[in-house]
């Protein structure tokens, strides 16, 4: 491949990754929960704890819920319904992250990881969801945070295929 071909490849891949990144629902929060679980060492397998996200069409019709966390000692999977809209997907993921954290804390206290939900647990996960999503919303609405997620070094530069 010529140098020009590699440049074209790099540009096309950057666009592809950018477009895919817009679909990475709550990615920073998911990684932060993983990091918290790893640091707190809730289980013997916590060191490499990971959370995987799956977005499936008609999931709610199959299981009668918009999202569900499948929690294990070494990993959790969150499945969310693709048909509920992007904001509701993010909120459902935040709710399920609450379930994962609560399950880990309960596990440390001697309970099993089997997701046994009660109204008290659901209420706690609702609080976690609302608080986390509100914090995200407020953060991104605050112009004072622009410097944290913009690329000021690119101001004045042409960015695109002709660059």
N, CA, C and O of each residue as an XYZ file, in Angstrom:
652
protein
N       0.847     -1.167      0.000
C       0.000      0.000      0.000
C       0.899      1.238      0.000
O       1.896      1.286      0.720
N       0.546      2.228     -0.800
C       1.350      3.451     -0.863
C       1.062      4.337      0.346
O       0.095      4.124      1.077
N       1.928      5.338      0.539
C       1.723      6.279      1.650
C       0.366      6.956      1.551
O      -0.307      7.154      2.562
N      -0.038      7.311      0.341
C      -1.345      7.957      0.140
C      -2.464      6.995      0.522
O      -3.460      7.411      1.114
N      -2.312      5.707      0.190
C      -3.330      4.714      0.546
C      -3.440      4.557      2.059
O      -4.541      4.406      2.588
N      -2.301      4.592      2.761
C      -2.335      4.487      4.224
C      -3.035      5.695      4.827
O      -3.781      5.564      5.798
N      -2.801      6.857      4.261
C      -3.466      8.072      4.736
C      -4.972      7.987      4.533
O      -5.749      8.366      5.410
N      -5.379      7.486      3.366
C      -6.809      7.318      3.087
C      -7.407      6.289      4.053
O      -8.505      6.484      4.574
N      -6.682      5.203      4.284
C      -7.121      4.171      5.223
C      -7.318      4.786      6.611
O      -8.340      4.558      7.259
N      -6.321      5.576      7.065
C      -6.381      6.185      8.397
C      -7.583      7.114      8.503
O      -8.278      7.110      9.519
N      -7.837      7.914      7.463
C      -8.975      8.826      7.476
C     -10.289      8.045      7.540
O     -11.174      8.374      8.331
N     -10.411      7.025      6.716
C     -11.652      6.229      6.689
C     -11.885      5.530      8.030
O     -13.016      5.468      8.512
N     -10.824      5.010      8.624
C     -10.965      4.324      9.921
C     -11.313      5.307     11.029
O     -12.103      4.982     11.916
N     -10.731      6.512     10.990
C     -11.061      7.520     11.999
C     -12.555      7.860     11.929
O     -13.209      7.994     12.963
N     -13.089      7.996     10.722
C     -14.516      8.266     10.547
C     -15.355      7.089     11.057
O     -16.352      7.282     11.753
N     -14.946      5.892     10.709
C     -15.662      4.687     11.134
C     -15.694      4.582     12.665
O     -16.737      4.289     13.250
N     -14.557      4.818     13.299
C     -14.475      4.744     14.760
C     -15.280      5.870     15.396
O     -15.952      5.649     16.404
N     -15.226      7.076     14.827
C     -16.012      8.191     15.351
C     -17.492      7.865     15.311
O     -18.198      8.070     16.299
N     -17.971      7.361     14.188
C     -19.391      7.016     14.061
C     -19.772      5.905     15.031
O     -20.845      5.954     15.633
N     -18.920      4.918     15.188
C     -19.190      3.824     16.131
C     -19.170      4.329     17.568
O     -19.926      3.837     18.406
N     -18.311      5.308     17.863
C     -18.208      5.813     19.237
C     -19.497      6.487     19.677
O     -19.794      6.536     20.871
N     -20.265      7.007     18.729
C     -21.534      7.632     19.074
C     -22.543      6.596     19.572
O     -23.530      6.952     20.216
N     -22.303      5.335     19.281
C     -23.180      4.260     19.723
C     -22.683      3.611     21.016
O     -23.317      2.682     21.517
N     -21.575      4.077     21.556
C     -21.016      3.497     22.783
C     -21.733      4.087     23.975
O     -21.251      5.025     24.610
N     -22.876      3.532     24.267
C     -23.756      4.049     25.298
C     -23.117      3.971     26.679
O     -22.739      2.891     27.134
N     -23.000      5.102     27.333
C     -22.524      5.161     28.718
C     -21.140      4.524     28.890
O     -20.826      4.005     29.961
N     -20.325      4.563     27.854
C     -19.026      3.877     27.889
C     -18.162      4.337     29.060
O     -17.551      3.507     29.734
N     -18.100      5.641     29.314
C     -17.260      6.126     30.414
C     -17.766      5.621     31.759
O     -16.973      5.256     32.627
N     -19.070      5.599     31.931
C     -19.631      5.116     33.200
C     -19.412      3.614     33.354
O     -19.129      3.138     34.453
N     -19.540      2.877     32.275
C     -19.290      1.430     32.325
C     -17.848      1.172     32.743
O     -17.592      0.343     33.616
N     -16.916      1.871     32.128
C     -15.502      1.686     32.472
C     -15.223      2.127     33.909
O     -14.407      1.514     34.598
N     -15.894      3.184     34.364
C     -15.692      3.650     35.735
C     -16.204      2.618     36.739
O     -15.580      2.416     37.780
N     -17.325      1.964     36.446
C     -17.841      0.923     37.336
C     -16.879     -0.259     37.346
O     -16.596     -0.818     38.406
N     -16.373     -0.645     36.173
C     -15.371     -1.726     36.120
C     -14.171     -1.385     37.005
O     -13.721     -2.208     37.802
N     -13.668     -0.178     36.854
C     -12.495      0.254     37.619
C     -12.793      0.211     39.117
O     -11.962     -0.243     39.904
N     -13.960      0.677     39.506
C     -14.347      0.666     40.920
C     -14.385     -0.764     41.459
O     -13.871     -1.031     42.545
N     -14.984     -1.672     40.712
C     -15.075     -3.071     41.135
C     -13.678     -3.685     41.235
O     -13.383     -4.419     42.179
N     -12.826     -3.384     40.264
C     -11.462     -3.913     40.286
C     -10.693     -3.384     41.496
O      -9.986     -4.141     42.161
N     -10.827     -2.102     41.781
C     -10.095     -1.503     42.900
C     -10.610     -1.989     44.254
O      -9.831     -2.163     45.192
N     -11.906     -2.204     44.353
C     -12.488     -2.645     45.630
C     -12.325     -4.146     45.862
O     -12.513     -4.626     46.980
N     -11.976     -4.883     44.813
C     -11.750     -6.326     44.915
C     -12.892     -7.035     45.660
O     -12.689     -7.693     46.680
N     -14.090     -6.872     45.107
C     -15.280     -7.478     45.704
C     -15.255     -8.999     45.663
O     -15.753     -9.662     46.573
N     -14.669     -9.547     44.598
C     -14.612    -10.999     44.432
C     -13.172    -11.382     44.128
O     -12.366    -10.520     43.780
N     -12.835    -12.668     44.252
C     -11.481    -13.090     43.876
C     -11.166    -12.786     42.406
O     -10.001    -12.618     42.047
N     -12.191    -12.715     41.561
C     -11.990    -12.459     40.130
C     -12.135    -10.983     39.767
O     -12.170    -10.644     38.584
N     -12.221    -10.103     40.759
C     -12.452     -8.681     40.499
C     -11.337     -7.996     39.727
O     -11.584     -7.002     39.044
N     -10.124     -8.502     39.820
C      -8.974     -7.834     39.201
C      -9.208     -7.584     37.706
O      -8.879     -6.509     37.204
N      -9.757     -8.536     37.011
C     -10.014     -8.359     35.583
C     -11.482     -8.162     35.259
O     -11.915     -8.482     34.152
N     -12.260     -7.641     36.205
C     -13.710     -7.523     36.023
C     -14.029     -6.698     34.785
O     -13.420     -5.655     34.546
N     -14.986     -7.174     34.003
C     -15.403     -6.435     32.814
C     -16.924     -6.457     32.692
O     -17.602     -7.371     33.160
N     -17.421     -5.418     32.048
C     -18.850     -5.301     31.780
C     -19.023     -5.196     30.278
O     -18.455     -4.316     29.631
N     -19.821     -6.113     29.729
C     -20.105     -6.085     28.295
C     -21.523     -5.573     28.088
O     -22.413     -5.821     28.902
N     -21.717     -4.855     26.984
C     -23.012     -4.277     26.662
C     -23.513     -4.860     25.355
O     -22.781     -4.918     24.367
N     -24.765     -5.290     25.357
C     -25.411     -5.812     24.161
C     -26.719     -5.056     23.948
O     -27.513     -4.910     24.878
N     -26.941     -4.580     22.738
C     -28.180     -3.898     22.394
C     -28.922     -4.809     21.419
O     -28.452     -5.075     20.313
N     -30.104     -5.286     21.858
C     -30.847     -6.265     21.058
C     -32.246     -5.761     20.734
O     -32.941     -5.202     21.584
N     -32.633     -5.970     19.505
C     -33.999     -5.634     19.084
C     -34.980     -6.573     19.761
O     -34.702     -7.758     19.942
N     -36.119     -6.037     20.129
C     -37.241     -6.778     20.718
C     -36.886     -7.492     22.028
O     -37.556     -8.453     22.408
N     -35.843     -7.032     22.719
C     -35.457     -7.647     23.985
C     -36.572     -7.496     25.019
O     -36.879     -8.442     25.745
N     -37.180     -6.306     25.087
C     -38.236     -6.056     26.075
C     -39.415     -6.989     25.871
O     -40.029     -7.429     26.843
N     -39.738     -7.296     24.629
C     -40.847     -8.204     24.352
C     -40.525     -9.624     24.826
O     -41.419    -10.359     25.246
N     -39.257    -10.001     24.758
C     -38.845    -11.349     25.171
C     -38.822    -11.514     26.682
O     -39.253    -12.547     27.195
N     -38.329    -10.520     27.396
C     -38.100    -10.682     28.839
C     -38.930     -9.746     29.704
O     -38.821     -9.775     30.930
N     -39.744     -8.933     29.089
C     -40.640     -8.006     29.798
C     -39.913     -6.953     30.636
O     -40.426     -6.502     31.660
N     -38.730     -6.572     30.196
C     -38.001     -5.470     30.814
C     -37.122     -4.823     29.742
O     -36.691     -5.492     28.803
N     -36.859     -3.529     29.882
C     -36.092     -2.803     28.868
C     -34.617     -3.139     28.896
O     -33.928     -3.003     27.884
N     -34.125     -3.575     30.042
C     -32.709     -3.923     30.179
C     -32.553     -4.889     31.344
O     -33.391     -4.950     32.243
N     -31.466     -5.636     31.305
C     -31.202     -6.594     32.370
C     -29.693     -6.794     32.480
O     -28.982     -6.845     31.476
N     -29.221     -6.905     33.720
C     -27.815     -7.199     33.967
C     -27.702     -8.662     34.378
O     -28.444     -9.139     35.237
N     -26.777     -9.354     33.761
C     -26.459    -10.739     34.102
C     -25.103    -10.689     34.802
O     -24.071    -10.494     34.160
N     -25.114    -10.865     36.113
C     -23.944    -10.565     36.948
C     -23.269    -11.855     37.395
O     -23.905    -12.767     37.924
N     -21.948    -11.901     37.164
C     -21.122    -13.025     37.599
C     -19.942    -12.483     38.399
O     -19.754    -11.271     38.503
N     -19.155    -13.390     38.959
C     -17.998    -12.981     39.760
C     -16.944    -12.238     38.945
O     -16.299    -11.328     39.465
N     -16.759    -12.601     37.700
C     -15.678    -12.056     36.881
C     -16.155    -11.110     35.777
O     -15.346    -10.467     35.108
N     -17.485    -11.031     35.594
C     -17.993    -10.239     34.472
C     -19.488    -10.007     34.661
O     -20.178    -10.774     35.332
N     -19.958     -8.940     34.058
C     -21.398     -8.696     33.970
C     -21.739     -8.352     32.533
O     -20.971     -7.679     31.846
N     -22.877     -8.809     32.091
C     -23.392     -8.457     30.772
C     -24.658     -7.645     30.970
O     -25.536     -8.026     31.744
N     -24.746     -6.540     30.277
C     -25.972     -5.743     30.277
C     -26.576     -5.877     28.891
O     -25.910     -5.639     27.884
N     -27.842     -6.260     28.849
C     -28.574     -6.322     27.588
C     -29.666     -5.268     27.665
O     -30.421     -5.206     28.635
N     -29.737     -4.439     26.629
C     -30.718     -3.362     26.592
C     -31.489     -3.442     25.276
O     -30.939     -3.828     24.245
N     -32.745     -3.078     25.325
C     -33.606     -3.133     24.149
C     -33.244     -2.022     23.167
O     -33.136     -0.859     23.555
N     -33.057     -2.376     21.907
C     -32.666     -1.415     20.878
C     -33.816     -0.499     20.467
O     -33.589      0.545     19.856
N     -35.035     -0.880     20.794
C     -36.201     -0.153     20.302
C     -36.704      0.940     21.243
O     -37.730      1.556     20.957
N     -36.022      1.197     22.344
C     -36.564      2.143     23.325
C     -36.036      3.565     23.178
O     -36.450      4.444     23.934
N     -35.150      3.816     22.247
C     -34.625      5.170     22.068
C     -33.336      5.366     22.848
O     -33.132      4.763     23.901
N     -32.478      6.209     22.319
C     -31.122      6.355     22.831
C     -31.089      6.869     24.280
O     -30.311      6.359     25.087
N     -31.914      7.864     24.622
C     -31.892      8.368     25.998
C     -32.332      7.283     26.973
O     -31.730      7.119     28.034
N     -33.361      6.555     26.626
C     -33.854      5.513     27.517
C     -32.886      4.332     27.596
O     -32.824      3.647     28.617
N     -32.137      4.093     26.529
C     -31.089      3.069     26.590
C     -30.023      3.476     27.596
O     -29.601      2.669     28.424
N     -29.588      4.738     27.522
C     -28.569      5.215     28.468
C     -29.078      5.146     29.904
O     -28.350      4.735     30.808
N     -30.323      5.548     30.108
C     -30.885      5.508     31.461
C     -31.019      4.076     31.957
O     -30.756      3.793     33.126
N     -31.429      3.165     31.064
C     -31.553      1.750     31.453
C     -30.185      1.170     31.799
O     -30.063      0.387     32.741
N     -29.163      1.548     31.047
C     -27.803      1.071     31.336
C     -27.355      1.595     32.700
O     -26.776      0.850     33.491
N     -27.618      2.858     32.976
C     -27.257      3.424     34.277
C     -27.959      2.655     35.399
O     -27.347      2.367     36.428
N     -29.221      2.326     35.212
C     -29.971      1.555     36.210
C     -29.310      0.191     36.433
O     -29.149     -0.247     37.572
N     -28.932     -0.470     35.350
C     -28.302     -1.790     35.465
C     -26.916     -1.700     36.089
O     -26.498     -2.617     36.797
N     -26.198     -0.610     35.837
C     -24.908     -0.406     36.516
C     -25.126     -0.322     38.028
O     -24.309     -0.806     38.812
N     -26.225      0.290     38.420
C     -26.578      0.324     39.833
C     -26.778     -1.079     40.382
O     -26.324     -1.389     41.484
N     -27.461     -1.936     39.612
C     -27.651     -3.325     40.040
C     -26.315     -4.042     40.203
O     -26.121     -4.799     41.155
N     -25.395     -3.800     39.270
C     -24.086     -4.467     39.342
C     -23.349     -4.035     40.610
O     -22.820     -4.871     41.342
N     -23.319     -2.735     40.862
C     -22.633     -2.242     42.061
C     -23.277     -2.775     43.341
O     -22.578     -3.218     44.252
N     -24.590     -2.732     43.407
C     -25.281     -3.247     44.594
C     -25.015     -4.737     44.780
O     -24.825     -5.207     45.901
N     -25.004     -5.475     43.672
C     -24.742     -6.923     43.756
C     -23.342     -7.180     44.298
O     -23.143     -8.096     45.096
N     -22.376     -6.379     43.870
C     -21.003     -6.565     44.344
C     -20.891     -6.254     45.847
O     -20.239     -6.987     46.591
N     -21.525     -5.178     46.276
C     -21.499     -4.837     47.704
C     -22.230     -5.896     48.527
O     -21.779     -6.261     49.613
N     -23.351     -6.387     48.014
C     -24.090     -7.430     48.726
C     -23.290     -8.733     48.758
O     -23.308     -9.455     49.755
N     -22.593     -9.027     47.665
C     -21.758    -10.238     47.601
C     -20.664    -10.186     48.670
O     -20.382    -11.179     49.341
N     -20.060     -9.014     48.810
C     -19.008     -8.839     49.815
C     -19.552     -9.106     51.221
O     -18.818     -9.549     52.104
N     -20.833     -8.835     51.417
C     -21.457     -9.053     52.732
C     -21.963    -10.489     52.900
O     -22.632    -10.796     53.886
N     -21.647    -11.376     51.937
C     -21.989    -12.777     52.080
C     -23.203    -13.241     51.301
O     -23.564    -14.416     51.376
N     -23.844    -12.349     50.552
C     -24.989    -12.758     49.740
C     -24.501    -13.336     48.416
O     -23.353    -13.121     48.027
N     -25.363    -14.060     47.732
C     -25.001    -14.630     46.432
C     -25.127    -13.547     45.361
O     -25.754    -12.510     45.576
N     -24.515    -13.812     44.198
C     -24.606    -12.865     43.094
C     -25.911    -12.991     42.323
O     -26.190    -12.172     41.447
N     -26.708    -13.992     42.630
C     -27.999    -14.120     41.964
C     -28.781    -12.831     42.187
O     -28.927    -12.365     43.317
N     -29.278    -12.270     41.103
C     -29.972    -10.983     41.194
C     -31.349    -11.186     41.812
O     -32.301    -11.566     41.130
N     -31.437    -10.933     43.090
C     -32.697    -11.025     43.800
C     -33.145     -9.601     44.074
O     -32.661     -8.949     45.000
N     -34.056     -9.139     43.273
C     -34.455     -7.753     43.377
C     -35.641     -7.601     44.324
O     -36.519     -8.459     44.408
N     -35.630     -6.506     45.013
C     -36.747     -6.135     45.874
C     -37.081     -4.689     45.536
O     -36.351     -4.037     44.789
N     -38.156     -4.200     46.072
C     -38.512     -2.804     45.815
C     -37.433     -1.868     46.338
O     -37.161     -0.832     45.730
N     -36.821     -2.223     47.455
C     -35.741     -1.420     48.024
C     -34.554     -1.334     47.058
O     -33.992     -0.258     46.852
N     -34.178     -2.473     46.467
C     -33.073     -2.509     45.494
C     -33.443     -1.714     44.245
O     -32.637     -0.926     43.750
N     -34.665     -1.917     43.731
C     -35.104     -1.178     42.536
C     -35.090      0.328     42.794
O     -34.669      1.104     41.936
N     -35.550      0.740     43.975
C     -35.540      2.164     44.314
C     -34.109      2.704     44.359
O     -33.843      3.803     43.872
N     -33.189      1.929     44.944
C     -31.787      2.354     45.004
C     -31.206      2.483     43.596
O     -30.469      3.428     43.317
N     -31.529      1.546     42.712
C     -31.029      1.604     41.329
C     -31.645      2.772     40.574
O     -30.987      3.382     39.732
N     -32.906      3.091     40.869
C     -33.539      4.272     40.267
C     -32.831      5.546     40.720
O     -32.608      6.453     39.918
N     -32.482      5.617     41.990
C     -31.756      6.783     42.516
C     -30.391      6.887     41.830
O     -29.993      7.971     41.403
N     -29.667      5.756     41.721
C     -28.366      5.737     41.065
C     -28.502      6.230     39.620
O     -27.734      7.082     39.172
N     -29.481      5.688     38.900
C     -29.722      6.084     37.503
C     -29.979      7.584     37.390
O     -29.323      8.267     36.604
N     -30.913      8.091     38.158
C     -31.260      9.511     38.058
C     -30.071     10.399     38.403
O     -29.808     11.386     37.717
N     -29.359     10.049     39.462
C     -28.236     10.878     39.890
C     -27.104     10.848     38.869
O     -26.553     11.891     38.518
N     -26.758      9.653     38.394
C     -25.676      9.542     37.411
C     -26.033     10.272     36.114
O     -25.214     11.021     35.581
N     -27.243     10.060     35.608
C     -27.649     10.704     34.352
C     -27.742     12.218     34.511
O     -27.376     12.964     33.602
N     -28.232     12.675     35.668
C     -28.301     14.117     35.919
C     -26.900     14.714     35.947
O     -26.673     15.800     35.413
N     -25.967     14.012     36.564
C     -24.582     14.509     36.607
C     -23.982     14.588     35.199
O     -23.306     15.561     34.867
N     -24.227     13.572     34.378
C     -23.758     13.620     32.985
C     -24.378     14.817     32.265
O     -23.679     15.582     31.600
N     -25.677     14.967     32.401
C     -26.391     16.050     31.722
C     -25.827     17.412     32.129
O     -25.516     18.247     31.279
N     -25.701     17.621     33.432
C     -25.192     18.904     33.930
C     -23.754     19.151     33.480
O     -23.386     20.282     33.161
N     -22.958     18.112     33.455
C     -21.567     18.241     33.036
C     -21.481     18.706     31.573
O     -20.739     19.634     31.254
N     -22.241     18.057     30.700
C     -22.147     18.396     29.282
C     -22.865     19.689     28.927
O     -22.590     20.273     27.878
N     -23.769     20.145     29.767
C     -24.445     21.424     29.531
C     -23.622     22.614     30.008
O     -23.897     23.746     29.611
N     -22.636     22.387     30.834
C     -21.847     23.466     31.425
C     -20.716     23.879     30.486
O     -19.789     23.101     30.263
N     -20.778     25.093     29.932
C     -19.718     25.547     29.020
C     -18.331     25.570     29.671
O     -17.320     25.536     28.970
N     -18.278     25.626     30.984
C     -16.989     25.629     31.682
C     -16.246     24.306     31.476
O     -15.036     24.240     31.689
N     -16.954     23.264     31.067
C     -16.321     21.964     30.847
C     -15.881     21.746     29.400
O     -15.324     20.697     29.076
N     -16.126     22.724     28.531
C     -15.757     22.569     27.122
C     -14.299     22.156     26.952
O     -13.981     21.309     26.118
N     -13.418     22.755     27.742
C     -11.981     22.464     27.596
C     -11.663     21.007     27.916
O     -10.596     20.520     27.542
N     -12.552     20.308     28.591
C     -12.293     18.924     28.972
C     -12.619     17.930     27.861
O     -12.088     16.820     27.851
N     -13.485     18.318     26.924
C     -13.834     17.361     25.881
C     -13.724     17.916     24.471
O     -14.069     17.225     23.513
N     -13.255     19.138     24.322
C     -12.983     19.676     22.992
C     -11.490     19.543     22.691
O     -10.702     19.163     23.557
N     -11.122     19.856     21.473
C      -9.727     19.792     21.030
C      -9.302     21.183     20.561
O      -9.240     21.433     19.357
N      -9.007     22.093     21.497
C      -8.647     23.459     21.120
C      -7.433     23.526     20.213
O      -7.287     24.486     19.456
N      -6.561     22.535     20.268
C      -5.365     22.554     19.414
C      -5.741     22.435     17.934
O      -4.919     22.707     17.059
N      -6.983     22.030     17.657
C      -7.414     21.894     16.266
C      -8.050     23.179     15.716
O      -8.313     23.269     14.517
N      -8.297     24.166     16.579
C      -8.888     25.424     16.113
C      -8.011     26.025     15.019
O      -6.790     26.112     15.155
N      -8.651     26.430     13.946
C      -7.931     27.062     12.839
C      -7.356     26.063     11.842
O      -6.831     26.470     10.806
N      -7.443     24.777     12.127
C      -6.937     23.763     11.201
C      -8.102     23.197     10.396
O      -9.222     23.075     10.891
N      -7.816     22.863      9.172
C      -8.823     22.186      8.339
C      -8.770     20.701      8.696
O      -7.720     20.063      8.624
N      -9.909     20.180      9.077
C      -9.966     18.764      9.431
C     -10.889     18.085      8.428
O     -12.031     18.503      8.239
N     -10.399     17.065      7.806
C     -11.220     16.340      6.835
C     -10.351     15.720      5.771
O      -9.125     15.712      5.887
N     -10.981     15.195      4.728
C     -10.253     14.478      3.700
C      -9.222     15.324      2.966
O      -8.222     14.798      2.480
N      -9.458     16.632      2.882
C      -8.509     17.468      2.142
C      -7.333     17.904      2.981
O      -6.408     18.528      2.461
N      -7.339     17.594      4.272
C      -6.252     18.031      5.152
C      -4.984     17.271      4.901
O      -3.974     17.519      5.560
